[in-house]
Amino acid sequence: MDNTDLNLYKNLIDEHILDFLPEVDHKSFTVYESMRYSLAAGGKRIRPILLLAACDFAGGDVKNALPYACAVEYIHTYSLIHDDLPAMDNDDLRRGIPTNHRVFGEAMAILAGDGLLTTAFEVMNKDMLLYFDDESNLKRRVKASYELAKGAGCRGMVAGQAADIEAENKQCSREMLDYIHINKTGALIVAAVRAGAHLGGADKKMLEDLTDYAEVLGLAFQIADDILDVEGTESVMGKKANVDKNKNKSTYPCCYGLEESRKRLMELTETAKEIMAPYYDEAEFFNKLAEEMAIRVK
């Protein structure tokens, strides 16, 4: 697979994103429909794309990594469903369509998120069961699953979300602002990259470099989103603009202004490319992705 073409990865994910959802009893079919509704809505698929790209970069077969790529998108989608709930961001538009709770109700949206989160681990564990007689490949999969669990949990995404809520209506230091972004958004991006690297058989140096790259990219991604929340349009973003400002959230534009935020984004973009520079043309996909983070806000 040509690892410079983001669309190849995305198309592969979109083609299989529903394949790993378990069959459910018709008596609880509504929760399946609710899960499917948010998954099928599309999105950038950045996290599963990065997982496949890291696996490919490390020399692995992306088809074998698909269960884990879909699992990380299940986790991400669950987080969006819950983020949109009235108790959190209270949004009524996501990925260009009504948010899950606006269609299925708050209770079913909560359960759909719960279902997607647990399904992610069901999918990964089911895949591991196929490798009980292959210790090397089993270890890779256990490591990948651990990375996603850690990145999604109370030392990662959940921690960032909690800090983000507590920082509303408060003056936020740069240290705390970075902590929120690094965990709320960056942790699952780092987890996806590390999971893919494990699945592909990356050596220690490659794993370290990919991790450093993902940490920088995750922060850049969130800063770009913060800028778009101020300057973007509903039709481009697929969700309402100025949500962060209206909720008085701690973001880079709110704390430091748009000019400083753009400057920080450009610095992070160059840092990401510098990290991958030793890999020359082999890192073209990762360099292109970092550049596209910056291009989004021009």
N, C-alpha and C positions, 0 to 999 in steps of 0.2 A: 504493500500500500504506500502511495506517495504521501509522506508525512508532512508535506507543505500545504496540503489541501484540507482546510478545516471542514469544508462541506462534505467530504467523503466520510469523515468521522460522524458528523452530525446526521447525515442521511442513514448511516448504519444504525445509529441509536434510535432515530425516529421510526425506522422500520421494525425495530424489535422491542420498543419501549413497553408495549403491552403484553409481550410474549410471556413474561415471567410472573404476571399476576396470577395468583392461585384461583382455581375454580371455587366458587362459593355456592352455598345452598340458596335456592331461590327465595327462601324465607328472609334472607338478609341481603338480597340483591341490591337494595338501594345504596348500601355502603360501598359496594363494588362500583356502581354507577358514579357515585360521588368521587371515588378514587380515580376512576378512569377519566372523568370529566376534566380534572385538573392536569392529569398527565398528558392527555391528548391535546391540551390547549397550546402545546408547542413551547416556545421559549428558546433562549440562546444555547442551552445544553452545555454550558462551559465546563462544568465539573465532570460529566462523563466524557466529554471530548478530551479533556486533559488527562483523564485516566487512560483512555485508549492511546493517546499520543505518547504518554510516558511509557506505556507497555511496549508500543511499537519502537520507540527510541532505544529502549533497552534490549531490543532484539526478540521480543515475545510475539505471540500470535494474538492479534486484537480480537479475533473471534472467541478465543478462550477467555478473554477478559470481559466479554459482554455482560455476563451476569452481574459483575461488580460495577460496571459502568451504569447499568440500569438501576442497580441498588442505590448508588449515590444520587441518581436523579430522583428516585423514590424518596430518599431522605430529604433532599432539597425541596421537593414539591410539598412534602408534609410540612416543612418549616414555613413555606409561603402560605399554605392554607391557614395555619395557626397564626402567623403574623398578621394576616388580614382580618382576623376576628375583632369584634368590637372591643374586647378587653385589651387588645394590643394596638394595632395601627388603625383599625376600623376603616378599612378600604373596601370599596365596592367595585373595583375594576382591577383585573390582573391578567396580563398577557392578552389584553385587548377584549376580554370577555368578562361578564359579571363574576365576582369572586365566589368561591365555593359556597360560603354560608348564605350568600344572597340567593342562590339557586336551591340549595338543599336544606337550609336552616342551620343555625349555629351548632346544635347538638350533633347532627349528621356530619358537619364539616369537621368537628373535633374528632369524631370517630374515623372519618376518612383519613385524617392526618395520622391518627394512631395506627390505622390499618397499613398505611404506606410505610411508616417507620418499621413496624414489625415485619412486614413483608420483605423489606430490604434484607433483613438478617435471615429470614427464612430462605430467600433466594441464594444468599452466599453460603449458608450452611448446607443446603441441598447440593450445591456444586462441590463443596468439600467432601461430601459423602462418596463422590465418584473417585476420590484419590487416596483412599485409605491404604492402598497397596503401593502408593508412589510417594514415598516420604518427602522427597525434594519438592515436588509440585504441591503437596499438601501443606508444607511449611510456608510456601509462597502465598497460598490462599489464606491461611490463618493470619499471616502478617497483614495481608491486604484488608481483611475483615476487621482486624484490630485497629488499623489506621482509621478506617471509616467510623468505627464506634467511638474512638477517642476524639476525632475531629467533630463529631456531631454532638458530643455530650457536654457534661458540666465542666470540662476542662477546655472546651472549644466553643462551638456555635452557641450552645445554651448559655454558657458563661457570658459571651458577648451580648446576647439578647437581654440577659438580666441586667448587665451593666448599662446597656443602652436605655432601658426603661428607667432605671434609677437616675440616669443623667439628665432626663427631661427637666426642663425649666431650671437648670443649674449651669453655672459657669464651669466649663470643662477644661482641664489642663491638656496640653498636647499629649502627655504621657497617657492620660486616661482615654483621650480620643483615639489614639493609636491602639490602645488595648481593646477598645470596643470594636474597631474595624478589623483588627488582626484576628479577633475571635469570632465576631458575628458573621463575617464574610470570609475572611482569610483561612480560618481553621479547616473548613470543609474543602476548600480549594487545595490546600496543602495536603490534606488527607487523600484526596483523589489522586494527586500526582504521586504521592508516596505509594499508594496502593497499586497504581499502574506500574510503577518502577519495580516493586516487589514481584508482581505477576510476570513482568518481562525478564526478571533475573538480573537487575542492575547490580553492579558492584558498589562498594562502599562510597567511592569518590563520586560516581554518577548519582547515587542516591542523595548525597550531601548537596551536590550542585543543583539537582532538580528541586530539592527542598528549599534551598536559598532562593531560587528563581520563583517558586510558588508563593513563598512568603511575601516577596516584593510584589508579585502580580496580584495577590489577593488584596493588598492594601491599595494598589493602584486601581483595581476594579471598583472598590467601594468609593474611593474619592471621585472617580468618574461618574458613578451613579449619583453621588451627592451633588455634583455639578449639574447633571442632567435633571435632577429634581427641581433645580432652580431655573434652568434655562430650557429644558426639554419641553416637548409637547405631548399631550395624551396620546395622539395618534402614533408618534414615534416610539414612546416608551411602553405603550400598552397598559398604562396605569395613570392615575391622576398625578399632576405635577404639584409641587409646593407642599407635599404631605409633610415632609420633615419640618419645614418652616412653620406650618400651621400647628404642629404638635410641639414646637419649640425643642426639637431634638438637637443633640450635639453632633454637628457635622463639620467638615472642613470649611465649606462656604460660610456657614453661620458663625464659626469661631474665628476664621482667618480671612474671609473674603474670597471672591472668585479668582482674583489675580494670584494670590498666594497658593490657592488650591491648584490652579493650573500649573504653576511652577513646580509644586511638589509632585504632581502627576508626571510631568516631563522628566523630572529627576529620577523617579522610580522606573519609568520606562527605559531610560538609559542604563540604569543599574541592572535591570533584568537582562538586558541584552549583553551587558558586560559579563555577567555571570555565565552566560551560555557561549561567550566568544571562543573559548578553547575548543569547542566542538565544531567550529566553522560552519560549513554548509549543512551539516547534519542537524543543526539546531535552527534551521530556517523557519520551521513551523512555530517554534516557541518565540522567536524574534518577531515574526509577523503578528502573532497573537498579542504580544506586548504593545506593539505599535498600534494595533487596532483599538486597544483600550484607550489610548490617547486620541486617536482619530475620532472616536465617538463624540467627543465634546468640542471639536473644532467647529 
